[in-house]
Amino acid sequence: MSNLMDKVDMLKSLGDNVTLSDIVRVLEAVVEELNSIKLTINNIKEQVDAVDTDLSNLENAVYGEIEIECPNCNVSFTVSIEDIPESGNLNVECPNCHTIFNISLEHWETEGTDD
């Protein structure tokens, strides 16, 4: 980033003698730096999302809950594993839109773990 500031300072020092090609070179350097920053941010976001998923799975295992998402409104909420009958299937009602749908503990166990 300091390299960009050096280039901007160079443009300032040229005053009225700045050419279009000088400005274009600096703008290209700015775009290159912004693309690098964007790539870094996307990589960090992927890592944070992975940690968030792992932490959510750990919390669910510790507290005996599974996190589910309503197929109608996409709101996430938790259901206690104790509420799921032996069959492994449970009809739940979304607290947001009140849609009733079936969840399967077997489905969650196979998708919710990375063993």
N, C-alpha and C positions, 0 to 999 in steps of 0.2 A: 504494500500500500504506500510506503514511503517513496517508492519509485514513481508512483503516479503523482505524488505531490511535487517531486523534483521536476517532472514533465510540465505540470501546471505552472510551477514557478518559472520554468524556462519560457513558457508562452507569455507570462506576465512581463518578463524582462525584455522580450522582443518588442513589446508595445505595438506601435503602428506597423512594424515590419513583419508581423505574423502572417504567414501564408496559409492558404486553405489546406495544403498538404501537412503543415505543422499541426493544425487543429485536428485533421483526420487521424494522424498518428496517435495523438493523445486520446482521442475518442476510441480508437481501436484498443488501446491499452486499457482504458476504463472498461470497455465491454469484456475484454479478456479477464480482467480482475473480477468483474461481477459474475461472469460465468463460473469462475473458480469458486467464488463464495457460494453461489447457488448450489453447486455440486456438493460442497462441504455441508451445507445446511440440509440437503436431501439425505446425505449419508447419516448425519446426526439424527435426523427425524426417523429414519429406518431403525437405528439403534435404540432410540427412545421408545418407539412403538414395540420393539421386540422385548425390551425390559418391562414395559407396561403389561404386555401379555403374560410374560413369565410371572410377574408380581401378582397379577390378577389370578392366575392359576394357583399360585402358592396360597394366596389368601383364601381362595375357595376351598382348597384342600384342608387348610388349618381350621376354617370356620364351618366346614361341612356344607358349603353352598355351591351351587353352580350358577353361572351367569348365562342368561338366555336373552335372545333378542326377539322382539315381536315381529312376526313376518308381515304385519300390516303397516305399522308406523315406525319400525326400526328402533324403538326405545329399548334400552338394555335394563334388565332388572335381575335380581337373584331369587333363587328358590332353594329352600333348605332341602338337602338330600333326604333328611328324615321324612319330608312330606311326600316323597316318591314311594309308591307302593312296591311290593316285591316284584310285580310284573315289570317294573322299570318304566312304565308309561304313566303320564299324568296330564290331565287337562288343566291348563292354567289360563288365567284371565289377565290380560295386559292391564297394568294399573293406569296406563295413559289413555288408550282408545277402547278398552274393554273388549277387545277381540279375544275369543276363546280359541285356543289351539293346543295341540298335543305335543308334549316333549317326551323324548325317550332318553333315559339315563344311559343306555348302551351307546346311543349315537353321540352323546356328549363325551363319554369316556374315550371313545376312539378318536374324536376330533380334538378334544381338549388336552391331550397329553402328547408329549414328544418322545416317549421312551423308546 
